[in-house]
């Protein structure tokens, strides 16, 4: 017996990746997902970010693409 889906109105999927550019190419070539918009957030761009209750200053590249009403987000951390 199959179960009913738990998530029926998902609007966004976020995936952490090692290589943003290679992943975007793979998603375009293999799945037709794109075009992608790329954003980079540097330490000085992000204010009041907490991790385990401690302030951190992350550096990240993010790419987003829409497929219908679903937003795909690829996240490449640029620091530890």
C-alpha positions in Angstrom: 0.0 0.0 0.0 1.5 3.4 -1.0 1.4 6.2 1.5 0.1 9.7 0.7 2.9 12.3 0.3 3.7 14.2 3.5 4.8 17.3 1.5 2.2 18.4 -1.0 3.0 22.1 -1.5 6.8 22.2 -1.6 7.9 25.6 -2.9 11.7 25.3 -2.5 14.4 22.7 -2.4 17.9 23.6 -1.2 20.9 21.3 -1.9 24.4 21.9 -0.5 27.0 21.1 -3.2 30.9 21.1 -3.4 31.1 22.7 -6.9 28.4 25.1 -7.8 29.4 25.6 -11.5 29.7 21.8 -12.2 26.4 21.1 -10.5 24.5 23.9 -12.4 25.9 22.4 -15.7 24.8 18.9 -14.7 21.3 20.1 -13.8 20.9 22.0 -17.1 22.3 19.2 -19.2 20.7 16.2 -17.5 17.4 17.6 -16.1 16.7 20.8 -18.1 16.7 22.8 -14.8 17.8 26.4 -15.4 18.6 29.2 -16.2 20.4 29.8 -12.9 20.9 33.1 -11.1 24.1 33.1 -9.0 24.7 35.2 -5.9 27.7 35.3 -3.6 27.4 36.3 0.0 30.7 37.3 1.6 31.3 37.5 5.3 30.7 41.3 5.4 27.4 40.9 3.6 25.8 38.7 6.2 24.8 40.3 9.6 23.7 38.5 12.8 24.1 34.9 11.5 24.1 32.4 14.4 25.3 28.8 14.4 24.9 26.8 17.7 24.1 30.1 19.4 27.4 31.7 18.4 27.9 34.5 15.8 29.4 33.3 12.5 30.3 35.1 9.3 29.8 32.6 6.5 30.9 33.0 2.9 28.6 31.2 0.4 27.7 31.0 -3.4 24.1 30.4 -4.1 22.3 29.6 -7.4 18.6 29.6 -7.8 16.3 28.5 -10.7 12.5 28.2 -11.0 10.8 25.1 -12.5 7.1 25.9 -12.5 6.3 27.1 -8.9 9.3 25.2 -7.4 12.5 27.1 -6.6 15.7 25.1 -6.7 18.6 26.4 -4.7 22.2 25.2 -4.9 24.4 26.2 -2.0 28.2 26.1 -2.1 29.9 27.0 1.2 33.2 28.8 0.6 34.4 28.4 4.2 34.4 25.8 7.0 
